[in-house]
Amino acid sequence: MLTINLIREKSDFIIERLKVKNFDATEILDKIIALDSSRREIQTKTDMMQGEMNRISKEIGALMKEGKKTEAEAAKEKTYKLKEDIKSWSDKLLPLDNELKNEIIRLPNLPHESVAVGHGADDNVKVREGGKIPSLPENSLPHWDLIKKYDIIDFDLGIKLTGAGFPVYKGKGAKLERALINFFLDEGGKAGYREIMPPIMVNEDSGFGTGQLPDKEGQMYHTELDNYYLIPTAEVPVTNIYRDVILNAEELPVKNVAYTPCFRREAGSWGAHVRGLNRLHQFDKVEIVQIAHPDHSYKSLEEMVSHVEGLVSKLGLPYRILRLCGGDMSFTSALTYDFEVWSGAQKRWLEVSSTSNFESFQANRLKCRFREKGDKQIRLVHTLNGSALALPRIVAAILENNQTESGIRIPEVLVPYTGFDIIN
């Protein structure tokens, strides 16, 4: 959420920057500035009346001491009238504040200066790539056929138990999934991230804090009786740990890593590009989250990108890193890097991670702030997160890229976790 001070002082700048996200902010900003002006006028009036009432109240005591009862009673009548006027004006503030907030939260985060203008995925900028694309035989199978051949993931059983998009992992498939989770968590620990095991359901305040609510309810599973939401990513509960918290500057950056199942309704088109593990309603993911000092958050972002790059490299997967253009970025992000791995049998790139700096956008919603040592002033932190990694498409790429006549080879770094080096 953009701050009202920024909106007041740099409305023209905001309009220009949000054009990069293909968002026209002119009408909303005009309304926000008008609402804020009205709110400030009312606040000024109530402050003046409160000051006048405080002054008269002091006079009443002096008048009573001097025995001027009549004058004191007249002064009391003035305070009664001022109280009524203050309440009348104050009652207008709450709906005005709510309307102002509802308009401000309609504004996306401002993109970083490095973000390219564009409308979609075709306009993203390739930063670099690594690994070697495998040369598979003509009869190589896509992962949805491999999992049937080796009986390691069962979509039909998932439909029986729940519905489409809820697979059941079996035997070596379940062990591979668990091995990846543990590998990613261990690598996060080595990089200085503290492991967190958060709830997988959150309340509305948490959904608002990281920007999923109020406009993304349709993408989240909701338990109406308790008004809880199943999390779409561990980012939501982990970042909200710091909601309404004031940190000391020397504590920054705070680094956490968490594994959770994730739940997304993922309404949309269907076809080969979302077949098998390519799109699920429930999936496993390890997430890294940082709460950073504003002066160093882009250094933190580069460190997170390097960490994710290290994971895909150690798994031996061909990958590329993209810097997203304005039209392909999320509502809340200031700068996002996407990681894609090559799917050998599908012969296409699969997104497996988004790593983003939100600057102070989430922090303003969360009221997550920090204080420099010896300084009374508090400032908003910057928040960052990244998938490290989302498992379904990683599993798909491992199965497809490593298939041989004798079975599917397990990446060497995973063998200590799986206890086997081949699925056959």
RADA-V898357 format. One record per residue. N is the residue number from 0. RES is the residue in one small letter. BURIAL is b if it has 24 or more other C-alpha atoms within 12 Angstrom, else e. Layout:
# RADA-V898357
N,RES,BURIAL ; N,RES,BURIAL
This chain:
# RADA-V898357
0,m,b ; 1,l,b ; 2,t,b ; 3,i,b ; 4,n,e ; 5,l,e ; 6,i,b ; 7,r,e ; 8,e,e ; 9,k,e ; 10,s,b ; 11,d,e ; 12,f,e ; 13,i,b ; 14,i,b ; 15,e,e ; 16,r,b ; 17,l,b ; 18,k,b ; 19,v,b ; 20,k,b ; 21,n,b ; 22,f,b ; 23,d,e ; 24,a,b ; 25,t,e ; 26,e,e ; 27,i,b ; 28,l,b ; 29,d,e ; 30,k,b ; 31,i,b ; 32,i,b ; 33,a,e ; 34,l,b ; 35,d,b ; 36,s,e ; 37,s,e ; 38,r,b ; 39,r,b ; 40,e,e ; 41,i,b ; 42,q,b ; 43,t,e ; 44,k,e ; 45,t,b ; 46,d,e ; 47,m,e ; 48,m,b ; 49,q,b ; 50,g,e ; 51,e,e ; 52,m,b ; 53,n,e ; 54,r,e ; 55,i,b ; 56,s,b ; 57,k,e ; 58,e,b ; 59,i,b ; 60,g,e ; 61,a,e ; 62,l,e ; 63,m,e ; 64,k,e ; 65,e,e ; 66,g,e ; 67,k,e ; 68,k,e ; 69,t,e ; 70,e,e ; 71,a,e ; 72,e,e ; 73,a,e ; 74,a,b ; 75,k,b ; 76,e,e ; 77,k,b ; 78,t,b ; 79,y,e ; 80,k,e ; 81,l,b ; 82,k,b ; 83,e,e ; 84,d,e ; 85,i,b ; 86,k,e ; 87,s,e ; 88,w,b ; 89,s,b ; 90,d,e ; 91,k,e ; 92,l,b ; 93,l,e ; 94,p,e ; 95,l,b ; 96,d,b ; 97,n,e ; 98,e,e ; 99,l,b ; 100,k,b ; 101,n,e ; 102,e,b ; 103,i,b ; 104,i,b ; 105,r,b ; 106,l,b ; 107,p,b ; 108,n,b ; 109,l,b ; 110,p,b ; 111,h,b ; 112,e,e ; 113,s,e ; 114,v,b ; 115,a,b ; 116,v,b ; 117,g,e ; 118,h,e ; 119,g,e ; 120,a,e ; 121,d,e ; 122,d,e ; 123,n,b ; 124,v,b ; 125,k,e ; 126,v,e ; 127,r,e ; 128,e,e ; 129,g,b ; 130,g,e ; 131,k,e ; 132,i,b ; 133,p,b ; 134,s,e ; 135,l,e ; 136,p,e ; 137,e,e ; 138,n,e ; 139,s,b ; 140,l,b ; 141,p,b ; 142,h,b ; 143,w,b ; 144,d,b ; 145,l,b ; 146,i,b ; 147,k,e ; 148,k,e ; 149,y,b ; 150,d,e ; 151,i,b ; 152,i,b ; 153,d,b ; 154,f,b ; 155,d,e ; 156,l,e ; 157,g,e ; 158,i,e ; 159,k,e ; 160,l,e ; 161,t,e ; 162,g,e ; 163,a,b ; 164,g,b ; 165,f,b ; 166,p,b ; 167,v,b ; 168,y,b ; 169,k,e ; 170,g,e ; 171,k,b ; 172,g,b ; 173,a,b ; 174,k,b ; 175,l,b ; 176,e,b ; 177,r,b ; 178,a,b ; 179,l,b ; 180,i,b ; 181,n,b ; 182,f,b ; 183,f,b ; 184,l,b ; 185,d,b ; 186,e,b ; 187,g,b ; 188,g,e ; 189,k,e ; 190,a,e ; 191,g,e ; 192,y,b ; 193,r,b ; 194,e,b ; 195,i,b ; 196,m,e ; 197,p,b ; 198,p,b ; 199,i,b ; 200,m,b ; 201,v,b ; 202,n,b ; 203,e,b ; 204,d,b ; 205,s,b ; 206,g,b ; 207,f,b ; 208,g,b ; 209,t,b ; 210,g,b ; 211,q,b ; 212,l,b ; 213,p,e ; 214,d,e ; 215,k,b ; 216,e,b ; 217,g,e ; 218,q,b ; 219,m,b ; 220,y,b ; 221,h,b ; 222,t,e ; 223,e,e ; 224,l,e ; 225,d,e ; 226,n,e ; 227,y,e ; 228,y,b ; 229,l,b ; 230,i,b ; 231,p,b ; 232,t,b ; 233,a,b ; 234,e,b ; 235,v,b ; 236,p,b ; 237,v,b ; 238,t,b ; 239,n,b ; 240,i,b ; 241,y,b ; 242,r,b ; 243,d,e ; 244,v,e ; 245,i,b ; 246,l,b ; 247,n,b ; 248,a,b ; 249,e,e ; 250,e,e ; 251,l,b ; 252,p,b ; 253,v,b ; 254,k,b ; 255,n,b ; 256,v,b ; 257,a,b ; 258,y,b ; 259,t,b ; 260,p,b ; 261,c,b ; 262,f,b ; 263,r,b ; 264,r,b ; 265,e,b ; 266,a,e ; 267,g,e ; 268,s,e ; 269,w,e ; 270,g,e ; 271,a,e ; 272,h,e ; 273,v,b ; 274,r,e ; 275,g,b ; 276,l,b ; 277,n,b ; 278,r,b ; 279,l,b ; 280,h,b ; 281,q,b ; 282,f,b ; 283,d,b ; 284,k,b ; 285,v,b ; 286,e,b ; 287,i,b ; 288,v,b ; 289,q,b ; 290,i,b ; 291,a,b ; 292,h,b ; 293,p,b ; 294,d,e ; 295,h,e ; 296,s,b ; 297,y,b ; 298,k,e ; 299,s,b ; 300,l,b ; 301,e,b ; 302,e,b ; 303,m,b ; 304,v,b ; 305,s,e ; 306,h,b ; 307,v,b ; 308,e,b ; 309,g,b ; 310,l,b ; 311,v,b ; 312,s,b ; 313,k,b ; 314,l,b ; 315,g,b ; 316,l,b ; 317,p,b ; 318,y,b ; 319,r,b ; 320,i,b ; 321,l,b ; 322,r,b ; 323,l,b ; 324,c,b ; 325,g,b ; 326,g,b ; 327,d,b ; 328,m,b ; 329,s,b ; 330,f,b ; 331,t,b ; 332,s,b ; 333,a,b ; 334,l,b ; 335,t,b ; 336,y,b ; 337,d,b ; 338,f,b ; 339,e,b ; 340,v,b ; 341,w,b ; 342,s,b ; 343,g,b ; 344,a,b ; 345,q,b ; 346,k,b ; 347,r,b ; 348,w,b ; 349,l,b ; 350,e,b ; 351,v,b ; 352,s,b ; 353,s,b ; 354,t,b ; 355,s,b ; 356,n,b ; 357,f,b ; 358,e,b ; 359,s,b ; 360,f,b ; 361,q,b ; 362,a,b ; 363,n,b ; 364,r,b ; 365,l,b ; 366,k,b ; 367,c,b ; 368,r,b ; 369,f,b ; 370,r,e ; 371,e,e ; 372,k,e ; 373,g,e ; 374,d,e ; 375,k,e ; 376,q,e ; 377,i,e ; 378,r,b ; 379,l,b ; 380,v,b ; 381,h,b ; 382,t,b ; 383,l,b ; 384,n,b ; 385,g,b ; 386,s,b ; 387,a,b ; 388,l,b ; 389,a,b ; 390,l,b ; 391,p,b ; 392,r,b ; 393,i,b ; 394,v,b ; 395,a,b ; 396,a,b ; 397,i,b ; 398,l,b ; 399,e,b ; 400,n,b ; 401,n,b ; 402,q,b ; 403,t,e ; 404,e,e ; 405,s,e ; 406,g,e ; 407,i,b ; 408,r,b ; 409,i,b ; 410,p,b ; 411,e,e ; 412,v,b ; 413,l,b ; 414,v,e ; 415,p,e ; 416,y,b ; 417,t,b ; 418,g,e ; 419,f,e ; 420,d,e ; 421,i,b ; 422,i,b ; 423,n,b
